[in-house]
Amino acid sequence: MFQKSWDNLGEKTINKIAEMAFKSQIKNADHLRVQVKTNPQKLAQGVLESLDIDGSGLIMQKDLRLEKMKITLNNIAVSPFKALMGNVQLTQPSKGNASIVLNEKDIESALNINNLNRQLQNYEILRHNHPVKVKFFRVDCRILADGRIMIKAKLKILEDNSLESVCLIIKPRICTIGKNLLMDEVECTQGTQFSPILIKAILDESLKVLNLDRLSVDGISLKINHVSTEDGKLSFLAMAGITHLPKMS
């Protein structure tokens, strides 16, 4: 009976269910492949061998762009009979690993200028100890060969329409507690004439991006355990966990 049910449903159907679930979390992609590996014997025991998500040029729901993302989850425990009915439900969390690559343009687009401007509305900003009103209008990013990241924000002084720049060079490192990124070194090469709160706003927004706060996939969690830079790209390795397939809206 089980074999007959398997033949009716097939691995292709489970793959289609998983593909539709994960595609619902992504606005657009140059390439996306979702593949479930299993067999009738293991599924009868309530186990999917693996789930692979492999994509490039991904635009996530919160508008974060990823050059590449690969997530592999192993030995996923599911309800076998619900799976055969087309309802893939996990019976316990499963773990795996992930690799994610951002390029400089991805980081630039993720640094939310509107967010920065909203933050500054709540504070008095000083330039050379005189209060001014400022508005960010551009943020550039460069990933340097020594592993540091340069964030250069351009802003307008509203009182006289003059333009200024704030340039920070930061070196991220993994925090041993919590597996998040910290700013290990911060050097301000331009913009020291402004209040520290303006520098902090740029750092806080940068840290959100570097910790992949906007990489939201329903049912999937990531804990970064390694970060590296090469050829203008920022690469993350992370531990991945899954509690359920994403809910399709």
FINULO-219813 format. One line per field, with one value per residue: residue in one letter; chain; x, y, z of N, C-alpha, C in turn. Coordinates in steps of 0.001 Angstrom, whole numbers. Example, Ala and Ser with C-alpha at 12.3 -4.5 7.8 and 13.67 -1.06 7.14 Angstrom:
REM FINULO-219813
residuo = [A | S]
cadena = [A | A]
n.u = [13190 | 12850]
n.v = [-5690 | -2250]
n.w = [7800 | 7080]
ca.u = [12300 | 13670]
ca.v = [-4500 | -1060]
ca.w = [7800 | 7140]
c.u = [13200 | 12900]
c.v = [-3300 | 30]
c.w = [7800 | 7870]
END
This chain:
REM FINULO-219813
residuo = [M | F | Q | K | S | W | D | N | L | G | E | K | T | I | N | K | I | A | E | M | A | F | K | S | Q | I | K | N | A | D | H | L | R | V | Q | V | K | T | N | P | Q | K | L | A | Q | G | V | L | E | S | L | D | I | D | G | S | G | L | I | M | Q | K | D | L | R | L | E | K | M | K | I | T | L | N | N | I | A | V | S | P | F | K | A | L | M | G | N | V | Q | L | T | Q | P | S | K | G | N | A | S | I | V | L | N | E | K | D | I | E | S | A | L | N | I | N | N | L | N | R | Q | L | Q | N | Y | E | I | L | R | H | N | H | P | V | K | V | K | F | F | R | V | D | C | R | I | L | A | D | G | R | I | M | I | K | A | K | L | K | I | L | E | D | N | S | L | E | S | V | C | L | I | I | K | P | R | I | C | T | I | G | K | N | L | L | M | D | E | V | E | C | T | Q | G | T | Q | F | S | P | I | L | I | K | A | I | L | D | E | S | L | K | V | L | N | L | D | R | L | S | V | D | G | I | S | L | K | I | N | H | V | S | T | E | D | G | K | L | S | F | L | A | M | A | G | I | T | H | L | P | K | M | S]
cadena = [A | A | A | A | A | A | A | A | A | A | A | A | A | A | A | A | A | A | A | A | A | A | A | A | A | A | A | A | A | A | A | A | A | A | A | A | A | A | A | A | A | A | A | A | A | A | A | A | A | A | A | A | A | A | A | A | A | A | A | A | A | A | A | A | A | A | A | A | A | A | A | A | A | A | A | A | A | A | A | A | A | A | A | A | A | A | A | A | A | A | A | A | A | A | A | A | A | A | A | A | A | A | A | A | A | A | A | A | A | A | A | A | A | A | A | A | A | A | A | A | A | A | A | A | A | A | A | A | A | A | A | A | A | A | A | A | A | A | A | A | A | A | A | A | A | A | A | A | A | A | A | A | A | A | A | A | A | A | A | A | A | A | A | A | A | A | A | A | A | A | A | A | A | A | A | A | A | A | A | A | A | A | A | A | A | A | A | A | A | A | A | A | A | A | A | A | A | A | A | A | A | A | A | A | A | A | A | A | A | A | A | A | A | A | A | A | A | A | A | A | A | A | A | A | A | A | A | A | A | A | A | A | A | A | A | A | A | A | A | A | A | A | A | A | A | A | A | A | A]
n.u = [835 | 1931 | 3966 | 2474 | 1181 | 3407 | 4247 | 2161 | 2401 | 5206 | 8670 | 9024 | 6737 | 6925 | 9221 | 8189 | 6362 | 8105 | 9650 | 7738 | 7089 | 9488 | 9966 | 7988 | 9093 | 10799 | 11325 | 12368 | 14592 | 17642 | 18418 | 17119 | 17067 | 15402 | 15728 | 14676 | 15877 | 15135 | 13794 | 11452 | 11656 | 12994 | 11255 | 9030 | 9814 | 9667 | 11602 | 13317 | 16046 | 17674 | 17504 | 18049 | 18757 | 19502 | 20633 | 20995 | 21524 | 19380 | 16460 | 15273 | 12345 | 12433 | 13781 | 16520 | 19347 | 21019 | 24025 | 24701 | 23225 | 23261 | 21765 | 21849 | 20122 | 19889 | 18673 | 15811 | 13111 | 9865 | 6254 | 5218 | 2797 | 1296 | 3003 | 2695 | 182 | 602 | 1272 | 3812 | 5127 | 7273 | 8412 | 10219 | 12821 | 15436 | 18914 | 21615 | 23795 | 24873 | 25779 | 26500 | 26716 | 27485 | 27785 | 29462 | 27551 | 25200 | 25359 | 25347 | 22768 | 21277 | 21772 | 19851 | 18788 | 16553 | 15920 | 18162 | 17834 | 15421 | 16225 | 17939 | 16244 | 15448 | 17422 | 19712 | 21975 | 25340 | 27673 | 30935 | 30411 | 28099 | 24578 | 22946 | 20811 | 20595 | 20641 | 20830 | 21794 | 23078 | 24867 | 27926 | 29825 | 32845 | 34735 | 37622 | 40994 | 42293 | 40410 | 38821 | 35976 | 34776 | 32601 | 30960 | 29170 | 27113 | 25922 | 23567 | 23708 | 21080 | 20661 | 22346 | 22589 | 24990 | 27357 | 28486 | 30693 | 30825 | 33070 | 33676 | 35796 | 35630 | 36169 | 34842 | 34084 | 33508 | 31336 | 31898 | 29907 | 26667 | 27090 | 27067 | 27953 | 30435 | 31712 | 34951 | 37076 | 36965 | 37378 | 37248 | 37559 | 36635 | 34444 | 34610 | 33867 | 31261 | 28525 | 28906 | 26646 | 25694 | 27651 | 27294 | 24737 | 25194 | 26932 | 25274 | 23282 | 24854 | 25727 | 23380 | 22956 | 25264 | 24872 | 22907 | 20245 | 18043 | 17641 | 15230 | 13655 | 10902 | 10682 | 13349 | 16480 | 19559 | 22932 | 25750 | 29024 | 31434 | 33203 | 34371 | 36384 | 36784 | 37854 | 36044 | 33776 | 31659 | 31632 | 29726 | 29651 | 27406 | 25560 | 22629 | 19159 | 15979 | 12548 | 10049 | 8499 | 8373 | 5478 | 3059 | 1851]
n.v = [-1203 | 1202 | 1467 | 1753 | 4157 | 5791 | 5610 | 6947 | 9499 | 10264 | 11242 | 13558 | 15062 | 15764 | 17278 | 19387 | 20522 | 21463 | 23227 | 25170 | 26176 | 27406 | 29192 | 31001 | 32655 | 34300 | 37081 | 37347 | 35644 | 34849 | 32273 | 29356 | 26436 | 23851 | 20923 | 17807 | 14904 | 11531 | 8247 | 5527 | 3701 | 5102 | 7268 | 5950 | 5523 | 8015 | 9938 | 12352 | 12332 | 14563 | 18138 | 20466 | 23804 | 25935 | 28826 | 31800 | 35320 | 36263 | 37883 | 38687 | 38608 | 40905 | 42627 | 42222 | 41500 | 38618 | 37361 | 34682 | 31749 | 28879 | 26242 | 23381 | 20780 | 18024 | 14640 | 14952 | 14896 | 13808 | 13662 | 10701 | 9836 | 12154 | 13472 | 11914 | 12685 | 15075 | 17030 | 18255 | 17933 | 18716 | 16696 | 17154 | 19556 | 20068 | 20033 | 21668 | 23104 | 26298 | 28479 | 31760 | 34489 | 37867 | 40677 | 43848 | 45665 | 44453 | 44867 | 47662 | 48239 | 47115 | 48656 | 50747 | 53762 | 55354 | 54394 | 55225 | 58019 | 58308 | 57553 | 59661 | 61790 | 61836 | 62931 | 65540 | 66736 | 67548 | 69628 | 70453 | 71323 | 72801 | 72863 | 71044 | 70122 | 67093 | 64974 | 61764 | 60596 | 58757 | 55671 | 54059 | 51058 | 49294 | 46383 | 45564 | 44410 | 43475 | 42362 | 44144 | 46380 | 49098 | 51692 | 54292 | 57103 | 59527 | 62783 | 65500 | 68824 | 70460 | 73136 | 74736 | 73374 | 72140 | 69499 | 66582 | 63963 | 60816 | 58466 | 55180 | 52591 | 49267 | 46256 | 43181 | 40607 | 37295 | 36870 | 34982 | 34259 | 33624 | 33704 | 35860 | 38730 | 41112 | 44489 | 44580 | 46321 | 49793 | 52496 | 55892 | 57734 | 59928 | 62560 | 63129 | 65507 | 65443 | 64666 | 61892 | 60252 | 60181 | 58714 | 56330 | 55592 | 54847 | 52709 | 50943 | 50341 | 49146 | 46903 | 45454 | 44644 | 43098 | 41070 | 39707 | 40344 | 40927 | 38740 | 36817 | 33819 | 31919 | 29541 | 28810 | 29076 | 30825 | 30711 | 32497 | 31324 | 31757 | 34189 | 35681 | 37514 | 38222 | 39241 | 41454 | 40451 | 39250 | 36536 | 34133 | 31487 | 29330 | 27812 | 26021 | 25760 | 24077 | 24297 | 24069 | 23821 | 26734 | 28809 | 29155 | 32070]
n.w = [0 | 853 | -1056 | -3358 | -2816 | -2724 | -5388 | -6615 | -5619 | -5546 | -5680 | -7135 | -6650 | -3925 | -4124 | -5650 | -3879 | -1860 | -3402 | -4207 | -1686 | -814 | -2878 | -2401 | -549 | -1810 | -3842 | -6410 | -8682 | -10314 | -10624 | -9161 | -7333 | -5796 | -4084 | -2967 | -1501 | -1222 | -448 | -926 | 1252 | 3319 | 3586 | 4510 | 7072 | 7996 | 7191 | 5343 | 3222 | 2498 | 2048 | -356 | -1094 | -3598 | -4952 | -7035 | -7549 | -5959 | -4801 | -1782 | 416 | 2016 | 411 | 369 | -1521 | -2680 | -3874 | -4020 | -2586 | -644 | 924 | 2868 | 4301 | 6465 | 6944 | 7583 | 9673 | 9132 | 8987 | 7671 | 6431 | 6150 | 4427 | 2146 | 1484 | 445 | 2252 | 3720 | 6723 | 9369 | 12042 | 13984 | 14741 | 12305 | 11255 | 9464 | 7020 | 5699 | 3009 | 2027 | -186 | -563 | -2693 | -3306 | -4333 | -3465 | -695 | -612 | -1603 | 409 | 2624 | 4293 | 3361 | 3956 | 6471 | 7925 | 7753 | 9158 | 11729 | 12420 | 12748 | 15352 | 16861 | 17828 | 15585 | 15410 | 13717 | 13675 | 16235 | 15943 | 15613 | 13019 | 10276 | 8610 | 5689 | 4464 | 1235 | -305 | -202 | -349 | -862 | -310 | -525 | 934 | 191 | 2436 | 4062 | 5369 | 5432 | 3638 | 4245 | 2819 | 3340 | 1872 | 2397 | 2740 | 3898 | 5157 | 5738 | 4130 | 1789 | 1263 | 578 | 2237 | 3430 | 5082 | 6070 | 6891 | 7958 | 8511 | 10372 | 10401 | 12834 | 14157 | 16857 | 19717 | 21423 | 20708 | 17982 | 16142 | 14098 | 14981 | 15127 | 14879 | 14506 | 14012 | 11948 | 11433 | 8685 | 7364 | 8279 | 10976 | 12037 | 12734 | 15024 | 17281 | 17267 | 14683 | 13347 | 14719 | 13859 | 11185 | 11596 | 13052 | 11161 | 9213 | 10600 | 10893 | 8253 | 7784 | 9578 | 8387 | 8942 | 7417 | 5929 | 5729 | 6071 | 6308 | 8854 | 8682 | 10276 | 10846 | 11952 | 11995 | 11476 | 10274 | 8410 | 5423 | 3041 | -433 | -3600 | -3828 | -2612 | 4 | 2051 | 3766 | 6118 | 7705 | 10392 | 9824 | 10545 | 10570 | 11171 | 10058 | 6808 | 4740 | 5052 | 2592 | 1166]
ca.u = [0 | 2829 | 4661 | 1521 | 1001 | 4633 | 4237 | 1185 | 2880 | 6534 | 9621 | 8829 | 5675 | 7481 | 10104 | 7364 | 5827 | 9201 | 10024 | 6716 | 7175 | 10639 | 9800 | 7090 | 9903 | 11750 | 10644 | 12890 | 15859 | 18214 | 18411 | 16741 | 16774 | 15076 | 15717 | 14537 | 16337 | 14600 | 13380 | 10250 | 11951 | 13267 | 10042 | 8156 | 10293 | 9500 | 12866 | 13804 | 17502 | 18243 | 16828 | 19038 | 18283 | 20674 | 20157 | 21873 | 20774 | 18116 | 15885 | 14456 | 11113 | 12756 | 14570 | 17944 | 19806 | 22121 | 24646 | 24529 | 22799 | 23122 | 21406 | 21675 | 19592 | 19999 | 17877 | 14664 | 12054 | 8544 | 5143 | 5215 | 1483 | 942 | 3821 | 2082 | -1026 | 1013 | 1421 | 5114 | 5235 | 8379 | 8043 | 11211 | 13763 | 16600 | 20035 | 22463 | 24721 | 24524 | 26796 | 25844 | 27670 | 27018 | 28806 | 29417 | 26271 | 24182 | 25463 | 24901 | 21301 | 20665 | 21915 | 18585 | 18959 | 15361 | 16072 | 19154 | 17246 | 14431 | 16951 | 18541 | 15194 | 15252 | 18601 | 20343 | 23266 | 26266 | 28828 | 31845 | 29718 | 26919 | 23484 | 22562 | 19910 | 21271 | 19871 | 21612 | 21224 | 23792 | 25841 | 28772 | 30543 | 33975 | 35333 | 39053 | 41757 | 42758 | 39292 | 38009 | 34885 | 34651 | 31255 | 31039 | 27831 | 27086 | 24762 | 23374 | 23390 | 19872 | 20694 | 23023 | 22667 | 26349 | 27483 | 29539 | 30847 | 31292 | 33676 | 34069 | 36431 | 35309 | 36602 | 33913 | 34547 | 32443 | 31223 | 31866 | 28618 | 25556 | 27426 | 26772 | 29120 | 30726 | 32685 | 36173 | 37829 | 36240 | 38198 | 36516 | 38529 | 35973 | 33200 | 34820 | 33295 | 29862 | 28206 | 29085 | 25386 | 25577 | 28535 | 26668 | 23607 | 25745 | 27452 | 24150 | 22638 | 25803 | 25760 | 22155 | 23174 | 26312 | 24332 | 21854 | 18966 | 16942 | 17510 | 14149 | 13014 | 10024 | 11047 | 14799 | 17322 | 20984 | 23893 | 27004 | 30209 | 32663 | 33031 | 35620 | 36258 | 37649 | 37429 | 34865 | 32618 | 31620 | 31113 | 29361 | 29286 | 26504 | 24772 | 21231 | 18156 | 14648 | 11452 | 8911 | 8576 | 7735 | 4044 | 2795 | 775]
ca.v = [0 | 2355 | 1598 | 2271 | 5579 | 6471 | 5698 | 7967 | 10832 | 10359 | 12232 | 14821 | 15845 | 16350 | 18350 | 20512 | 21154 | 22209 | 24325 | 26216 | 26771 | 28303 | 30276 | 32005 | 33526 | 35011 | 37928 | 37089 | 34905 | 34471 | 30809 | 28756 | 25006 | 23221 | 19486 | 16889 | 13541 | 10521 | 7019 | 5013 | 3047 | 6118 | 8048 | 5116 | 5710 | 9424 | 10657 | 12834 | 12292 | 15913 | 19222 | 21420 | 25042 | 26480 | 29931 | 32933 | 36520 | 36166 | 39044 | 38152 | 39355 | 42218 | 43325 | 41915 | 40720 | 37700 | 36853 | 33222 | 31139 | 27424 | 25670 | 21928 | 20250 | 16574 | 13757 | 15744 | 14022 | 14266 | 12725 | 10039 | 9749 | 13509 | 13757 | 11237 | 13430 | 16379 | 17971 | 17919 | 18509 | 18215 | 16232 | 17722 | 20412 | 19442 | 20950 | 21535 | 24217 | 27263 | 29424 | 32935 | 35452 | 39205 | 41516 | 45239 | 46279 | 43879 | 45544 | 49046 | 48304 | 46703 | 49736 | 51450 | 55206 | 55871 | 54022 | 56130 | 59356 | 58263 | 57524 | 60962 | 62745 | 61815 | 63444 | 66772 | 66436 | 68675 | 69666 | 71432 | 71775 | 73599 | 71976 | 71068 | 69071 | 66370 | 63933 | 60838 | 60349 | 57685 | 54904 | 53202 | 50014 | 48633 | 45303 | 45748 | 43169 | 43015 | 41821 | 45210 | 46871 | 50547 | 52220 | 55747 | 57690 | 60918 | 63455 | 66921 | 69722 | 71108 | 74598 | 75449 | 72450 | 71637 | 68044 | 66062 | 62508 | 60098 | 57211 | 54265 | 51333 | 48354 | 44862 | 42340 | 39321 | 36491 | 36840 | 33584 | 34053 | 34019 | 33479 | 37017 | 39533 | 42345 | 45362 | 44401 | 47562 | 50841 | 53680 | 56951 | 58497 | 61180 | 62799 | 63283 | 66783 | 65231 | 64015 | 60431 | 59536 | 59988 | 57587 | 55134 | 55206 | 54133 | 51430 | 50072 | 49878 | 48230 | 45663 | 44719 | 44019 | 42078 | 39946 | 39105 | 40517 | 40998 | 37439 | 36173 | 32684 | 31294 | 28184 | 28593 | 29943 | 30788 | 31231 | 32678 | 30842 | 32137 | 35230 | 35934 | 38427 | 37925 | 39771 | 42311 | 39682 | 38879 | 35171 | 33657 | 30107 | 29372 | 26645 | 26227 | 24930 | 24181 | 23793 | 23766 | 24425 | 28051 | 28873 | 29848 | 33062]
ca.w = [0 | 911 | -2334 | -4331 | -2526 | -3170 | -6844 | -7008 | -5260 | -6144 | -5182 | -7867 | -6018 | -2709 | -4588 | -6094 | -2671 | -1242 | -4296 | -4103 | -358 | -716 | -3858 | -1814 | 302 | -2671 | -4833 | -7752 | -8675 | -11602 | -10619 | -7880 | -7392 | -4517 | -4342 | -1842 | -1798 | -316 | -1119 | -258 | 2519 | 4333 | 3811 | 5342 | 8439 | 8343 | 7010 | 4051 | 3323 | 2493 | 1337 | -869 | -1706 | -4285 | -5777 | -7326 | -7916 | -5234 | -4122 | -716 | 666 | 2587 | -608 | 416 | -2661 | -2417 | -5097 | -3978 | -1331 | -679 | 2223 | 2847 | 5555 | 6374 | 7811 | 8026 | 10191 | 8688 | 9131 | 6358 | 5798 | 5722 | 3241 | 1007 | 1144 | -89 | 3359 | 4297 | 8058 | 10161 | 13374 | 14895 | 14003 | 11674 | 11114 | 8290 | 6882 | 4659 | 2537 | 1448 | -738 | -930 | -3315 | -2834 | -4704 | -2585 | 598 | -821 | -1736 | 1674 | 3596 | 4098 | 3544 | 4638 | 7878 | 8495 | 7902 | 10239 | 13000 | 12723 | 13116 | 16802 | 17554 | 17358 | 14952 | 15429 | 12815 | 14291 | 17451 | 15616 | 15183 | 11606 | 9811 | 7536 | 5005 | 3651 | -93 | -1001 | 573 | -1176 | -126 | -958 | 270 | 727 | 63 | 3749 | 4824 | 5938 | 4592 | 3663 | 4046 | 2629 | 3248 | 1414 | 2978 | 2437 | 5006 | 4628 | 5930 | 3036 | 640 | 1035 | 618 | 3106 | 3403 | 6266 | 5604 | 7959 | 7559 | 9608 | 10234 | 11164 | 13364 | 14738 | 18311 | 20151 | 22082 | 19855 | 16571 | 15312 | 13746 | 15694 | 14493 | 15661 | 14372 | 13295 | 11697 | 10737 | 7900 | 7000 | 9015 | 12418 | 12479 | 13107 | 16297 | 17285 | 17023 | 13238 | 13050 | 15286 | 13005 | 10024 | 12087 | 13414 | 9936 | 8573 | 11366 | 10545 | 6947 | 7887 | 10342 | 7558 | 9622 | 6454 | 5263 | 6477 | 5413 | 7290 | 9242 | 8589 | 11104 | 10500 | 12908 | 11264 | 12184 | 9565 | 7387 | 4700 | 1907 | -1579 | -4905 | -3726 | -2149 | 1410 | 2094 | 5090 | 6394 | 8850 | 10764 | 9442 | 11197 | 9992 | 12031 | 9183 | 5484 | 4725 | 4763 | 1336 | 1324]
c.u = [871 | 3510 | 3734 | 1297 | 2203 | 4654 | 3282 | 1700 | 4235 | 7386 | 9448 | 7780 | 6170 | 8446 | 9309 | 6790 | 6901 | 9596 | 9031 | 6803 | 8321 | 10569 | 8891 | 7851 | 10819 | 10992 | 11081 | 14209 | 16332 | 18186 | 18004 | 16389 | 16535 | 14926 | 15646 | 15012 | 15749 | 14348 | 12216 | 10527 | 12186 | 12027 | 9061 | 8534 | 10191 | 10760 | 13034 | 15323 | 18110 | 17317 | 17890 | 18333 | 19500 | 20199 | 21217 | 21023 | 19418 | 17716 | 14918 | 13263 | 11373 | 13742 | 16083 | 18298 | 21004 | 22714 | 24489 | 24005 | 22664 | 22861 | 21196 | 21249 | 19491 | 19075 | 16700 | 13526 | 10687 | 7496 | 4941 | 3853 | 977 | 1733 | 3209 | 787 | -695 | 1177 | 2705 | 5271 | 6403 | 7879 | 9054 | 12171 | 14918 | 17671 | 20811 | 23421 | 24311 | 25755 | 26084 | 26916 | 26937 | 28137 | 28615 | 28081 | 25133 | 24170 | 24968 | 23383 | 20599 | 20784 | 20781 | 18732 | 17765 | 15419 | 17046 | 18560 | 16196 | 15115 | 17436 | 17505 | 15023 | 16405 | 19023 | 21727 | 24112 | 27331 | 29726 | 31146 | 28549 | 25811 | 23142 | 21545 | 20553 | 20330 | 20816 | 20966 | 21963 | 24742 | 26599 | 29516 | 31694 | 34522 | 36818 | 39793 | 42200 | 41627 | 38434 | 36967 | 34791 | 33211 | 31368 | 29636 | 27950 | 25798 | 24758 | 23068 | 22237 | 19900 | 21313 | 23201 | 24087 | 26372 | 28665 | 29602 | 31282 | 31821 | 34162 | 34725 | 36302 | 35848 | 35653 | 34603 | 33360 | 32488 | 31081 | 30568 | 27528 | 25806 | 26969 | 28067 | 29213 | 31662 | 33960 | 37017 | 36974 | 37157 | 37365 | 37522 | 37956 | 34725 | 33373 | 34256 | 31847 | 29734 | 28451 | 27804 | 25179 | 26446 | 27885 | 25513 | 24080 | 26260 | 26326 | 23476 | 23540 | 25803 | 24524 | 22349 | 24161 | 25879 | 23143 | 20477 | 17785 | 16809 | 16492 | 13518 | 12204 | 10454 | 12528 | 15521 | 18780 | 21805 | 25252 | 28164 | 31522 | 32325 | 34382 | 35335 | 37232 | 37034 | 36127 | 33611 | 32787 | 30925 | 30883 | 29204 | 28465 | 25938 | 23309 | 20335 | 16819 | 13636 | 10222 | 9182 | 7895 | 6253 | 3833 | 1622 | -186]
c.v = [1255 | 2580 | 2176 | 3763 | 6384 | 6649 | 6777 | 9365 | 11101 | 11448 | 13574 | 15697 | 16500 | 17484 | 19585 | 21267 | 22025 | 23415 | 25478 | 26934 | 27777 | 29436 | 31373 | 32999 | 34443 | 35798 | 37603 | 36344 | 34683 | 32954 | 30341 | 27291 | 24504 | 21728 | 18703 | 15508 | 12586 | 9243 | 6436 | 4401 | 4077 | 6952 | 7262 | 5228 | 7167 | 10247 | 11065 | 12925 | 13689 | 16865 | 20228 | 22603 | 25730 | 27583 | 30983 | 34104 | 36578 | 37522 | 38508 | 39071 | 40748 | 42985 | 43165 | 41066 | 39875 | 37262 | 35334 | 32812 | 29641 | 26938 | 24171 | 21470 | 18744 | 15856 | 14494 | 14805 | 14603 | 13220 | 12017 | 10049 | 11118 | 13896 | 13138 | 11913 | 14823 | 17438 | 17614 | 18657 | 17877 | 17797 | 16676 | 18581 | 19603 | 20503 | 20688 | 22707 | 25094 | 28053 | 30530 | 33903 | 36749 | 39914 | 42963 | 45906 | 45745 | 44614 | 46975 | 49139 | 47926 | 47775 | 50733 | 52938 | 55806 | 55578 | 54955 | 57512 | 59398 | 58287 | 58913 | 62011 | 62858 | 62449 | 64799 | 66409 | 67703 | 68497 | 70788 | 72126 | 72717 | 72670 | 72154 | 69959 | 68419 | 65340 | 63077 | 60685 | 59242 | 56981 | 53990 | 52211 | 49489 | 47574 | 45279 | 44412 | 42612 | 42506 | 42876 | 45684 | 48381 | 50941 | 53735 | 56286 | 59145 | 61562 | 64933 | 67663 | 70610 | 72624 | 75320 | 74587 | 71990 | 70122 | 67641 | 64546 | 62006 | 58759 | 56404 | 53036 | 50381 | 46949 | 44002 | 41087 | 38602 | 36605 | 35385 | 33248 | 34532 | 33875 | 34617 | 37746 | 40758 | 43187 | 45320 | 45674 | 48550 | 52053 | 54684 | 57831 | 59808 | 61316 | 62980 | 64604 | 66642 | 64561 | 62512 | 59668 | 59300 | 58805 | 56282 | 54655 | 54414 | 52758 | 50453 | 49497 | 48889 | 46879 | 44811 | 43965 | 42857 | 40884 | 39298 | 39210 | 40506 | 39734 | 36620 | 35079 | 31956 | 29855 | 27892 | 29572 | 29750 | 31350 | 31283 | 32136 | 31139 | 33209 | 35492 | 36879 | 38026 | 38523 | 40573 | 41601 | 39323 | 37526 | 34746 | 32139 | 30124 | 27990 | 26956 | 25280 | 25111 | 23578 | 23419 | 24344 | 25786 | 27951 | 29697 | 30783 | 32984]
c.w = [0 | -430 | -3385 | -4115 | -2987 | -4678 | -7318 | -6729 | -5885 | -5527 | -5869 | -7196 | -4742 | -3071 | -4976 | -4899 | -2015 | -2090 | -4191 | -2760 | -286 | -1735 | -3313 | -939 | -503 | -3727 | -6252 | -7628 | -10095 | -11751 | -9228 | -8100 | -5976 | -4778 | -3032 | -2297 | -751 | -1100 | -334 | 1108 | 3629 | 4622 | 4677 | 6811 | 8889 | 8192 | 5551 | 4168 | 3387 | 1741 | 956 | -1498 | -2295 | -5219 | -6016 | -7802 | -7246 | -4655 | -3074 | -441 | 1232 | 1708 | -454 | -791 | -2242 | -3742 | -5166 | -2607 | -1540 | 738 | 2041 | 4233 | 5421 | 7356 | 8440 | 8414 | 9826 | 9046 | 7792 | 5678 | 5360 | 4478 | 1999 | 566 | 611 | 971 | 4106 | 5624 | 8805 | 11538 | 14428 | 14088 | 13427 | 11435 | 9827 | 8231 | 5720 | 4256 | 1770 | 981 | -1065 | -1671 | -2851 | -3140 | -3844 | -1246 | 474 | -858 | -435 | 2750 | 3366 | 4415 | 4276 | 6133 | 8584 | 8740 | 9011 | 11608 | 13395 | 13104 | 14627 | 17578 | 16984 | 16835 | 14957 | 14358 | 13306 | 15466 | 17194 | 15124 | 13701 | 11362 | 8592 | 6932 | 4172 | 2277 | -861 | -28 | -390 | -289 | -961 | 1 | -53 | 776 | 1412 | 4636 | 5492 | 4928 | 4752 | 3341 | 3956 | 2393 | 2821 | 1918 | 2618 | 3731 | 4534 | 4765 | 4735 | 1775 | 323 | 1203 | 1482 | 2958 | 4770 | 5777 | 6804 | 7352 | 8743 | 9318 | 11062 | 11709 | 13994 | 16255 | 18752 | 20879 | 21129 | 18373 | 15662 | 14985 | 14643 | 14841 | 15328 | 15648 | 13584 | 13173 | 10913 | 10012 | 7365 | 7865 | 10502 | 12949 | 12957 | 14472 | 16202 | 16961 | 15533 | 12801 | 13522 | 14417 | 11792 | 10453 | 12400 | 12176 | 9198 | 9274 | 11084 | 9221 | 7075 | 8725 | 9634 | 8219 | 8652 | 5610 | 6047 | 5622 | 6480 | 7564 | 9246 | 9510 | 10699 | 11650 | 12217 | 12089 | 11455 | 8536 | 6744 | 3542 | 816 | -2829 | -4814 | -3265 | -679 | 1508 | 3544 | 5070 | 7674 | 9144 | 10456 | 10228 | 10525 | 10976 | 11227 | 7810 | 5525 | 4386 | 3499 | 1517 | 142]
END
